[in-house]
Amino acid sequence: MKIVIFGAGALGAYYGGRLLESGRDAVFFVREKRAEKLKRFGLAIHSPNGDAAFTEVPFATRTEEIGKADLVLLAVKGYHLRDALPALKELVKKGGKVLPILNGVEHYEVLQKELGKENVLGGLSYIMASLDEHGHVIHANPQDALLFGPLAPSQEDFCAQVEDLFRPASFTAIKTDAIETAIWEKYMFITAFSGVTSAADLPIGIIRSHPETLEIARQIVKEMKRLANLYQVPLTEEQVEKTEQIFQALPEEGTSSMHRDKKKGLPLELDQLHGAALRMAERKKAKLPYIQFVYQLLKPYEKGLKPSETAAP
């Protein structure tokens, strides 16, 4: 099975590197700038689960360079999705089924409309990883789960093939028939986690030491549970408690990719997470005051703004 890793950010580089490590037939589909780094520095993974390094990395910058595609692991930021659609359509024509591991839920509507429902699987990941100046992966803790599953009964056989494909790779691959619920559970977690760490500009350890600040995350979790229920997704109070337990278990220095992007002055996935939740709530005539507060607070940083640039002249 031919795998196309669409994007070589922290997630794509980690999972793609692990698939290469296991001997799978994989190629990265990247932009020219990322291709130059791959040519110059190769690909490396620094991880508590074991390091890996590749001096020669298979990549393509044009879909014409890819002969066929069976599985497309879509690992781009949400704000790059629209730009990615033309290439994704070409890869689907080459036979590819798309497995997105983007944050949020709104992208599924876009992908299914543009690519066809049959060609879009359900997926998400739980991992804390970033890239260094060479584009190498810094994996922060042992967690590296990639969950996937069918969004329609007709995709069951293909997902079973993906399960076999991922089995030799040294990351935690979990096939689930409840992928929609799992996607919303991750959405609930990441909206709270990214929101509170980015708005407070602090790692989770310091936030935990201030119950008043941690309460913002707890309230966002509760709002996301209510939103999911409005869309007939059966998130429960037990899953709310589980999410709160995750906050307590994270390492002291743990923080979100949104917070890291904010500190670097990079664009934020604010519209894809908090903005999308507010739009979905509006369609149901519901209010999400804590999510709205975080969204409004982070809006000036959405397109990329370093904190140092906010100082008065």
C-alpha positions in Angstrom: 0.0 0.0 0.0 1.4 3.4 -1.0 1.2 6.0 1.7 1.3 9.8 1.0 2.1 11.9 4.0 0.5 15.2 3.2 2.6 17.7 5.1 5.8 17.3 7.1 5.1 19.5 10.2 5.6 17.9 13.6 2.7 15.4 13.2 3.4 14.4 9.6 7.1 14.1 10.2 6.6 12.0 13.3 4.1 9.5 11.9 5.6 9.5 8.4 9.1 8.9 9.9 7.8 6.0 12.0 6.2 4.5 8.9 9.4 4.8 7.0 11.2 3.3 9.9 8.9 0.2 9.7 9.7 -0.2 6.0 6.4 1.0 4.7 6.2 2.6 1.2 5.7 6.2 2.1 6.4 9.6 0.5 6.0 13.1 1.9 4.1 15.6 -0.1 5.5 19.0 0.9 6.0 22.6 -0.2 9.3 23.7 -1.8 10.6 25.3 1.4 10.1 22.1 3.4 11.6 20.1 0.6 14.8 22.1 0.8 15.1 21.3 4.6 14.5 17.6 3.9 17.2 17.6 1.3 19.7 19.5 3.5 19.0 18.1 6.9 17.1 14.8 6.3 14.5 13.8 8.8 15.1 12.9 12.5 12.9 12.0 15.4 14.0 12.6 19.0 11.6 10.7 21.2 11.3 8.9 24.5 10.0 6.1 22.4 13.2 5.8 20.5 15.1 8.0 18.1 15.2 7.6 14.3 17.1 9.4 11.5 16.9 9.4 7.7 19.5 11.1 5.5 17.5 10.5 2.4 13.8 11.2 2.6 11.3 10.4 -0.2 9.3 13.5 -1.0 7.4 15.1 -3.8 6.3 18.8 -4.3 3.9 18.1 -7.2 1.2 15.4 -7.4 2.5 14.5 -10.9 5.6 13.0 -9.1 3.4 10.5 -7.3 2.5 7.5 -9.3 -0.3 6.2 -7.2 -1.8 6.7 -3.7 -3.7 4.3 -1.5 -3.7 6.2 1.8 -3.2 9.9 2.3 -2.3 10.9 5.8 -3.4 14.5 5.9 -1.3 16.4 8.6 -1.6 20.1 7.8 -2.8 23.0 9.9 -6.4 23.7 9.6 -5.9 27.1 8.0 -4.0 25.4 5.1 -6.8 23.1 4.3 -8.4 25.2 1.5 -5.0 25.5 -0.3 -4.5 21.7 0.0 -7.7 20.8 -1.7 -6.5 20.8 -5.3 -3.7 18.5 -4.6 -5.9 16.3 -2.4 -8.4 15.9 -5.3 -5.5 14.8 -7.6 -4.4 12.2 -5.0 -7.9 10.9 -4.6 -8.0 10.4 -8.4 -4.9 8.3 -8.0 -6.8 6.0 -5.7 -6.1 7.6 -2.3 -8.4 7.5 0.7 -7.8 10.5 3.0 -7.1 10.1 6.7 -7.1 13.6 8.3 -5.5 14.1 11.7 -6.4 17.8 11.9 -7.8 19.4 15.0 -11.5 20.1 15.2 -14.5 18.8 13.3 -15.5 21.4 10.7 -12.9 20.1 8.2 -14.9 16.9 7.7 -17.7 18.8 6.1 -15.3 20.5 3.7 -13.4 17.3 2.8 -16.5 15.2 2.3 -18.0 17.8 0.1 -14.9 18.3 -2.0 -13.5 14.7 -2.1 -16.6 12.6 -1.7 -17.8 11.0 1.6 -16.4 7.6 0.6 -12.9 9.0 0.3 -12.6 10.5 3.8 -11.9 8.4 6.9 -12.1 9.5 10.5 -8.9 10.3 12.4 -7.1 12.2 15.1 -3.9 12.1 17.1 -2.8 12.7 20.7 0.9 13.8 20.6 3.0 16.6 21.9 5.6 17.3 19.3 7.4 20.2 17.6 10.1 20.9 15.0 13.5 22.2 15.7 15.4 24.6 13.4 16.4 21.8 11.1 12.9 20.5 10.8 13.6 17.5 13.1 10.9 16.2 15.4 11.1 16.8 19.1 8.7 14.5 20.8 7.9 15.7 24.3 6.5 12.6 26.0 5.7 8.9 25.3 2.1 9.6 24.1 1.8 9.2 20.3 -1.6 7.7 19.7 -3.2 7.9 16.2 -6.8 6.9 16.2 -8.7 6.1 13.0 -11.9 4.5 11.9 -14.7 4.3 9.3 -17.2 7.1 8.9 -19.4 4.8 6.9 -19.8 1.0 7.0 -18.4 0.7 3.5 -15.0 1.9 4.8 -14.6 -0.9 7.3 -12.5 -3.3 5.1 -10.2 -0.5 4.1 -9.7 0.6 7.8 -8.8 -3.0 8.6 -6.1 -2.8 5.9 -4.8 0.4 7.5 -4.7 -1.3 10.8 -2.4 -4.0 9.3 -0.4 -1.3 7.6 0.2 0.6 10.9 0.8 -2.4 13.1 4.6 -2.7 12.6 5.2 1.0 13.1 6.5 2.2 16.5 3.6 4.5 17.3 0.3 3.7 19.0 -2.3 3.0 16.3 -5.9 2.5 17.5 -8.7 1.5 15.1 -12.1 2.4 16.6 -15.7 2.0 15.3 -16.6 5.0 17.4 -14.4 7.5 15.6 -16.9 10.3 15.5 -17.2 10.3 19.3 -13.4 10.1 19.6 -12.9 13.1 17.3 -15.3 15.2 19.4 -13.6 14.0 22.6 -10.3 15.3 21.2 -12.0 18.5 20.0 -13.3 19.0 23.6 -9.8 18.5 25.0 -7.8 20.6 22.5 -10.2 23.6 22.6 -9.8 23.8 26.3 -6.1 23.0 26.5 -5.0 25.3 23.6 -7.4 28.0 24.7 -6.2 28.3 28.3 -2.5 27.8 27.7 -2.5 30.4 24.8 -4.7 32.9 26.6 -2.7 32.7 29.8 0.5 32.3 27.9 1.6 29.6 30.4 2.3 25.9 30.5 -0.3 23.7 32.1 1.8 23.2 35.3 1.5 26.8 36.3 -2.1 26.9 35.3 -2.9 23.9 37.5 -1.4 25.8 40.5 -4.0 28.5 40.1 -7.5 27.0 40.4 -9.1 30.2 39.2 -7.3 29.9 35.8 -7.7 26.1 35.5 -11.5 26.7 36.0 -11.5 28.4 32.5 -10.4 25.1 31.0 -12.9 23.2 33.0 -15.8 25.4 31.8 -14.6 25.2 28.2 -14.7 21.4 28.5 -18.3 21.6 29.8 -19.3 23.9 27.0 -17.8 21.6 24.4 -19.7 18.6 25.9 -23.0 20.5 25.6 -22.2 21.5 22.0 -21.4 17.9 21.1 -24.7 16.8 22.6 -26.6 19.4 20.6 -25.2 17.6 17.5 -26.2 14.2 18.8 -22.7 13.2 19.6 -22.9 11.3 22.9 -20.2 12.8 25.0 -20.8 12.1 28.7 -20.0 13.4 32.1 -17.5 10.6 32.4 -15.6 11.9 29.3 -15.6 15.3 30.9 -14.0 13.9 34.0 -11.5 12.0 31.9 -10.5 15.2 30.1 -10.0 16.9 33.4 -7.9 14.0 34.6 -5.7 14.4 31.4 -5.1 18.1 32.5 -3.8 16.8 35.8 -1.6 14.1 34.3 0.2 16.3 31.8 3.8 17.2 32.5 4.4 20.5 34.3 6.0 22.1 31.2 3.3 20.7 28.9 1.7 23.2 26.5 -0.3 23.3 23.3 0.8 23.7 19.7 -1.3 26.8 19.6 0.6 28.3 22.5 3.9 27.4 20.9 2.8 29.0 17.6 1.7 32.1 19.5 5.1 32.5 21.1 6.8 32.2 17.7 4.5 34.7 16.1 2.9 32.1 13.8 -0.7 31.9 12.7 -3.1 30.1 15.1 -5.8 27.5 14.4 -8.2 29.8 16.3 -10.9 29.9 13.7 -10.8 26.1 13.2 -11.2 25.4 16.9 -12.9 28.1 18.9 -14.4 30.0 15.9 -15.9 26.8 14.5 -17.4 25.9 17.9 -19.0 29.4 18.1 -20.4 29.0 14.6 -21.8 25.6 15.4 -23.4 26.9 18.6 -24.9 29.8 16.7 -26.7 27.4 14.4 -28.3 25.8 17.4 -29.0 29.2 19.1 -26.6 28.3 21.9 -24.1 30.4 23.8 -20.5 29.4 24.7 -19.3 32.3 26.9 -16.0 30.9 28.0 -15.0 29.8 24.5 -16.2 33.2 23.2 -14.0 35.0 25.8 -10.9 33.0 24.8 -11.6 33.5 21.1 -11.9 37.3 21.6 -8.8 37.4 23.7 -6.7 35.5 21.1 -8.1 37.1 18.0 -5.3 39.7 17.6 -2.8 36.8 17.4 -4.7 34.7 14.9 -2.7 35.8 11.8 0.6 35.7 13.5 1.8 38.3 16.0 4.7 38.0 18.5 3.9 39.1 22.0 6.9 41.5 21.8 5.2 43.2 18.9 2.3 44.2 21.1 4.4 46.6 23.2 3.6 50.3 22.9 6.3 52.3 21.0 
